[in-house]
Amino acid sequence: MSVGDGFFATTRWTLVRAAGRGESPQVDAALESLCTAYWFPLYAYVRRHGFAKEDAEDLTQAFFARLLARRDFAGLREENGRFRAFLLAALKNFLANERDRAGRLKRGGAITHLSLDWQSADTKFEVSDNGNPSPDEAYDREWAVALLERVILRLREECVAEGRAERFEQLKDFLTTGRGEISHAERAAELGMEEGTLRAAVHRLRKRYRELLRREVGDTLADPAMVEEELAVLLGAFT
């Protein structure tokens, strides 16, 4: 399906942008969905700027609370309609203002708008904090990881709904490894399948994975024509 199809006619991000400061349950759900999906890269960015775990949690939650309450989309034009870039620019501005006030929110004082998994965030941060990338480079990489994890989850949910949960578990490794890294013949033998049958199943799974990937990327952009460019940036973050 091409980026010009109705598939991308109204993404979550275009819906949010069009709404501005107006109130709408549909827009609220779209914005909260995007923030919930991509909160960890921002939390990790705050940690990389020297804030302790608890302070980073408070600041990240406060940032999202303010964004959800105010729907302040100033600066969108400068970020060319990329939700990824907009969030980072908005966070930088938020942190600068917090430093200017020479203080942070009282612990526990932030209004909780989103349910975020703080329990595992610190462990995830410690695992991801390697190679000493710049905070901006690490942000792009962690955004890409969050996006790919979200796509895998959506694909798994589809397979479960269609009664193909076991087949997904058997073939999912083909989605996260390079071509040729897993032997089709060996995996087919392990599963008691014909190699041709397995190759066809892998092809279908990869095709659907690419479709969901493009949809997820499109959901964070204002212009569908930017999907390929954004994909190149995100996948390049792993090199």
N, C-alpha and C positions, 0 to 999 in steps of 0.2 A: 504494500500500500504506500503510495507516495505522500510526501508531506503536503501536497495540495488537496488531498481528499478531505472529506468532512470529518475524518478521524481526528483532526486537530482543530476543528472549527472553533471550539470554545474550550480552552484549557483552564485548569484551576487558576493559573496565574493571570491570564487575561481577564477572567471573571473577577478576581480580586482587584486588579488594577482599574477596571471599568467602574467598580463600585465606589472607589474613593473612600470618603468618610461616611457614606451612607450605611445604614444598618440593614442587614438581610441575613436570615438564618443560613441561606445557601452560601453566601459569601463568607460568613463566619466559619462554616464547616470547611470550605475550601482553604481558607487561610490557616486554620488550625491544623488541617491535614498536612499542609506543606511544612509548617513549623515543627510538627511532631515528627515528621519523616527526617528532617534535616537539622535537628537541634544539636547533635553531637559535634559536628565540625565547629560550631560556634563555641560550645563549651571548651573544646580542646584549644581553640584559638585563645580564649581567655586564660586558660592554664599556662599556655606558652608565653604569656605576657607577665608571668611571675605571680599570679594569684594562687593562693592556696585552694585546696579542694572545696572547702565550705564557702569561701568567698566567691569562687568561680560559679558554684551552684546558684548562690544568691543573685549574682550579676546576670547570669544567663536567664534565670527565671524572670528577673525584673525587666530585662530587655524584651523578652517575649510578651510579658504582661503589658508593657508600655506600647509595643507594636500593635497588639491585639485591641487595646483600648482606644488608641488614637488613630490607628490606620494611617500613620504618617508615612506617605510614600514620596516625600520630597527627595529629589535626587534620582528618581527613576530614569529620567531621560538620560542622565549621565551614564547610567549603567546599561543602557541599550536594552532594557526590558528583560535582563537576566536576573531571575530571582536569586541565584547563587551570589552574583556580584552585588546586588542590592542589599542582601542581608549582611554581607561582610562590611560594606561601606556604612550601613546603618549602625552596626555593632561598634565599629571604630569610633564613630561620632558619639555613641552612647558612652563608651569607655572614657573618651576624652572629657566629656562633661562630668562624669563621675570623679575623675581626677581633679578637675577644676574646682569641684565642690569640696575637695580634700576629705572625702569620706565616702563610705559605702552604706548601702541599706543595712539597717539593723537585722541581725541574723533572724531569719524566720519572718521578716516583715513584708516580704514580697507577696503580692496577690497571686495566688496560684491559678493560672488559667489552663495550663497544660499538665498532663500527667507524664512525667519524664522519669526514666529509669536511672536515678542517681546512684543506686546501689552498685550497678555494674559499670557506671561511667568511668570511675577512677581506674579500675582494672583495665578497661578498654583503652583508656588514655595511656597508661603505662606501656601497654603492648604496642600501641601505635607510635609512641614517641621514640623513634629510632632514626638513625641516619642524619640527625641534626638538620632537617630541612628548615627553610625559613617558615615563620608562622603562616604566611600567605600560601606558600607551596604546600604545606601540610594541610591547610584548609581545603585546597582544591582536591588533594588526594583523598582526604576523608569524606568529602562530599561525594566523590566518585564511588568510594566504597559503600557509602550509605545508599546511593542510587542503585548500585548493582545488587546489594542485599535486598532492597525493596523489590526489585524486578524478580529475583529468584523466589522471594516469598509469594509474590502474586502468581507466578507460574506454578508453584507448588499448590497453591490454593485452587487454581483451575484444574490441575490434574486430580486433586483429591475429589473435587466436585464431580468430575467426570468418571470417577472410579478407577483412575490410573495412578494412584498414590505409589503403589509398589514399583511400577515401571519408572516413575519419576526418580525414585530413590536409586534405582539401578543405573540410571543414565545421567543423573545430574552432574557427575564428574566431567562429562564431556563439555559442559557449559563453562567450566572454570579452568580448563587446561587448554594449552595450544593444540592445534591440529597435529596429529601424529604422536602426541605424548602418551595416549592410551591406545593400545592395540585393539582394534575392532574385533579381530579374529579371536584374541584371547578372551575378551569380555563376552563375546557371543558363546564361546565354549563354556565359560563359567555359568552362563545363564541358560544353557541348553537351547540356544537359538541359532538359526541360520545367520551367517554373517550379513547377508544381504538384507534380511529382515531387520537386524539390529541397525545397520547403516541407515535404512529408511526411517526408523524410529528416531534415531539421533538427529537426522536431517530435519524432521518435523519439529522436534523439540527445540533445536537451534533456531529454526525459522520463527517459531512463536516467541522465543526469547528475544530475538532481535526486534520483533514487532512491539513487544511490551517495553523493551528498552527505549525505543524511539518515542513511544507514547509517554513514558515517564519523563524523559528529557524534555519533550514538548510541553509537558505540564508545567515546567519551570521557566518557560520562555514566552515572550509576548508575540514573537514572529515565528511561525512554523518553518520558515526558510532558514532559520538559524540552527536547526537541529544538528545537521552534519558538523557545523563549526563547533558547537558546544560539545558534541561527542568527541571530536578530535582533541579538544582541550582537556576533557576529563580523562580520556584514555591515556593522553600524554602525561598525565600526572603520575602515572605508574612507572615512567621511564627515568 
